[in-house]
Amino acid sequence: MTQLHWTIHQQITINMIKIGSMSNSSILQIGTAGTIQSRAELANSGKFTGPAPVPITQGKTTTVPLVNPR
């Protein structure tokens, strides 16, 4: 049986991207991938003792312009 091996090169240019929400378990994938391996880590590097305060910008949409790296 002959196996086909593909090599695909792609270039993706994103001028602006709008992300509704992200959480600790979110995945943002741009382009294609054969597999996505999950990974989870829990760390309290700031030695916090309580929950984070509610964000001031709650309910607002934040956009971040992306600059072409060339």
N, CA and C of each residue as an Amber inpcrd file, in Angstrom:
protein
   210
   0.8420000  -1.1810000   0.0000000   0.0000000   0.0000000   0.0000000
   0.8870000   1.2430000   0.0000000   0.6270000   2.1510000  -0.8950000
   1.4120000   3.3750000  -1.0120000   0.8020000   4.4680000  -0.1460000
   1.6430000   5.1330000   0.6270000   1.1700000   6.2390000   1.4580000
   1.4980000   7.5510000   0.7730000   0.5510000   8.4630000   0.7910000
   0.7740000   9.7950000   0.2450000   1.1940000  10.7230000   1.3740000
   2.2530000  11.4640000   1.1620000   2.7070000  12.4470000   2.1380000
   2.5330000  13.8300000   1.5200000   1.8020000  14.6800000   2.2040000
   1.5180000  16.0180000   1.7100000   2.3020000  17.0380000   2.5170000
   2.8670000  18.0050000   1.8400000   3.4610000  19.1640000   2.4950000
   2.7200000  20.3850000   1.9710000   2.0680000  21.0920000   2.8730000
   1.2590000  22.2460000   2.4830000   1.8390000  23.4820000   3.1520000
   2.1280000  24.4840000   2.3510000   2.5920000  25.7690000   2.8700000
   1.4530000  26.7650000   2.6820000   1.1630000  27.5240000   3.7110000
   0.0920000  28.5000000   3.5950000   0.5030000  29.7960000   4.2690000
  -0.0600000  30.8740000   3.7730000   0.1670000  32.1880000   4.3680000
  -1.1950000  32.7770000   4.6640000  -1.3830000  33.2080000   5.8830000
  -2.6520000  33.7750000   6.3080000  -2.3870000  35.1860000   6.8030000
  -3.0950000  36.1540000   6.2510000  -2.9810000  37.5430000   6.6840000
  -4.2930000  37.9480000   7.3340000  -4.2180000  38.3830000   8.5740000
  -5.4060000  38.8100000   9.3070000  -5.2270000  40.2770000   9.6550000
  -6.0870000  41.1270000   9.1010000  -6.0070000  42.5540000   9.3940000
  -6.6880000  42.8910000  10.7120000  -7.7990000  42.2400000  11.0010000
  -8.4880000  42.4490000  12.2690000  -9.2700000  41.1840000  12.5890000
  -9.2870000  40.8090000  13.8570000 -10.0360000  39.6310000  14.2760000
 -10.8750000  40.0150000  15.4870000 -12.1180000  39.5710000  15.4920000
 -13.0120000  39.8600000  16.6100000 -13.2930000  38.5490000  17.3270000
 -12.9690000  38.4980000  18.6010000 -13.1850000  37.3050000  19.4120000
 -14.2100000  37.6660000  20.4740000 -15.3330000  36.9610000  20.4730000
 -16.3990000  37.2580000  21.4260000 -15.9790000  37.0100000  22.8600000
 -15.3900000  35.8660000  23.1240000 -14.9320000  35.5760000  24.4830000
 -13.9200000  34.4410000  24.4380000 -13.0550000  34.4350000  25.4180000
 -12.0680000  33.3700000  25.5710000 -12.1140000  32.9290000  27.0230000
 -11.9300000  31.6580000  27.2430000 -11.8600000  31.1550000  28.6110000
 -10.6270000  30.2730000  28.7260000 -10.4200000  29.7270000  29.8900000
  -9.2340000  28.9080000  30.1100000  -9.1930000  27.6810000  29.2120000
 -10.3530000  27.2200000  28.7600000 -10.3770000  26.0090000  27.9410000
 -10.6090000  26.3130000  26.4630000 -10.4550000  27.5670000  26.0460000
 -10.6990000  27.9410000  24.6540000  -9.5080000  27.6010000  23.7680000
  -9.8070000  27.3470000  22.5090000  -8.7780000  27.1120000  21.5010000
  -9.0250000  28.0930000  20.3660000  -8.0220000  28.8590000  20.0160000
  -8.0870000  29.7400000  18.8570000  -7.1780000  29.1370000  17.7990000
  -7.7670000  28.6590000  16.7250000  -6.9940000  28.0240000  15.6610000
  -7.1140000  28.8570000  14.4050000  -5.9820000  29.2390000  13.8510000
  -5.9480000  29.9610000  12.5870000  -5.1790000  29.0800000  11.6180000
  -5.8290000  28.7020000  10.5360000  -5.1890000  27.8120000   9.5760000
  -5.6150000  26.3820000   9.8170000  -4.7700000  25.4610000   9.4120000
  -5.1040000  24.0510000   9.5410000  -4.0790000  23.3460000  10.4030000
  -4.5170000  22.2910000  11.0180000  -3.6130000  21.4810000  11.8360000
  -4.0640000  20.0330000  11.7290000  -3.1040000  19.1330000  11.7180000
  -3.4530000  17.7200000  11.6710000  -4.1510000  17.2940000  12.9450000
  -3.5890000  17.6620000  14.0690000  -4.1900000  17.3340000  15.3580000
  -3.9480000  18.4810000  16.3210000  -4.8320000  18.5980000  17.2770000
  -4.6610000  19.5550000  18.3640000  -4.5780000  18.7480000  19.6450000
  -3.4690000  18.8390000  20.3230000  -3.2970000  18.1070000  21.5670000
  -3.6760000  19.0190000  22.7240000  -4.5720000  18.5270000  23.5560000
  -5.0150000  19.3390000  24.6830000  -3.9600000  19.3510000  25.7770000
  -3.9600000  20.4360000  26.5190000  -3.0240000  20.5810000  27.6300000
  -3.6860000  21.4930000  28.6510000  -3.6260000  21.1050000  29.8840000
  -4.2310000  21.9060000  30.9420000  -3.2470000  22.0630000  32.0890000
  -3.1340000  23.2700000  32.5580000  -2.2810000  23.5570000  33.7030000
  -3.0440000  24.4860000  34.6400000  -2.8800000  24.2740000  35.9020000
  -3.4950000  25.1390000  36.8960000  -2.3780000  25.6790000  37.7720000
  -2.2290000  26.9870000  37.7830000  -1.1480000  27.5920000  38.5530000
  -1.6480000  28.8630000  39.2220000  -1.2360000  29.0720000  40.4370000
  -1.5520000  30.2940000  41.1610000  -0.2320000  31.0080000  41.4190000
   0.3480000  31.5440000  40.3540000   1.6690000  32.1520000  40.4670000
   1.6540000  33.4490000  41.2680000   0.4900000  34.0750000  41.4070000
   0.4020000  35.3230000  42.1690000  -0.0080000  35.1100000  43.6110000
  -0.1900000  33.8480000  44.0090000  -0.6050000  33.4940000  45.3690000
  -1.8900000  34.2280000  45.7830000  -2.8560000  34.2810000  44.8500000
  -4.1290000  34.9280000  45.1380000  -4.9430000  34.0560000  46.0830000
  -5.7310000  34.6760000  46.9370000  -6.5180000  33.9390000  47.9230000
  -8.0100000  33.9750000  47.6320000  -8.4370000  34.7400000  46.6350000
  -9.8540000  34.8430000  46.3150000 -10.0550000  34.9750000  44.8210000
 -11.3140000  35.0600000  44.3890000 -11.5890000  35.1900000  42.9590000
 -11.1640000  36.5620000  42.4350000 -10.9710000  36.6260000  41.1260000
 -10.5930000  37.8860000  40.4890000 -11.7690000  38.8530000  40.5260000
 -11.4970000  40.1510000  40.5970000 -12.5910000  41.1270000  40.5730000
 -13.2800000  41.1360000  39.2080000 -14.5220000  41.5850000  39.1790000
 -15.2840000  41.6650000  37.9390000 -14.6460000  42.7320000  37.0500000
 -14.4240000  42.4310000  35.7640000 -13.8000000  43.4220000  34.8850000
 -14.6640000  44.6680000  34.7280000 -14.0130000  45.8010000  34.6130000
 -14.7260000  47.0690000  34.4380000 -15.3690000  47.1250000  33.0590000
 -14.7510000  46.5180000  32.0540000 -15.2510000  46.5740000  30.6800000
 -16.2540000  45.4670000  30.3780000 -16.8820000  44.9200000  31.3890000
 -17.8210000  43.8220000  31.1750000 -18.9570000  44.2800000  30.2630000
 -19.2420000  43.4970000  29.2340000 -20.3060000  43.8220000  28.3030000
 -19.8280000  44.6070000  27.0930000 -18.6170000  45.1330000  27.1090000
 -18.0860000  45.8870000  25.9800000 -17.2520000  44.9560000  25.1050000
 -17.1480000  45.3000000  23.8470000 -16.3320000  44.5400000  22.9130000
 -14.9850000  45.2290000  22.7650000 -13.9260000  44.4700000  22.8760000
 -12.5830000  45.0030000  22.7050000 -12.0070000  44.4680000  21.4080000
 -11.5110000  45.3480000  20.5580000 -10.8690000  44.9210000  19.3240000
  -9.3910000  45.2680000  19.3850000  -8.5960000  44.3800000  18.8490000
  -7.1470000  44.5790000  18.8120000  -6.7180000  44.5350000  17.3570000
  -6.2340000  45.6520000  16.7950000  -5.7900000  45.6290000  15.4000000
  -4.4970000  44.8300000  15.2680000  -4.4240000  44.0370000  14.2270000
  -3.2280000  43.2470000  13.9730000  -2.4350000  43.9070000  12.8540000
  -1.1350000  44.0570000  13.0590000  -0.2720000  44.7250000  12.0950000
   0.4160000  43.6830000  11.2270000   0.4970000  43.9590000   9.9360000
   1.1980000  43.0630000   9.0300000   2.6720000  43.0390000   9.4180000
   3.2540000  41.8620000   9.6830000   4.6350000  41.7950000  10.1640000
   5.6810000  42.1380000   9.1120000   5.2860000  42.3690000   7.8880000
   6.2630000  42.6610000   6.8210000   6.5900000  44.1100000   6.7390000
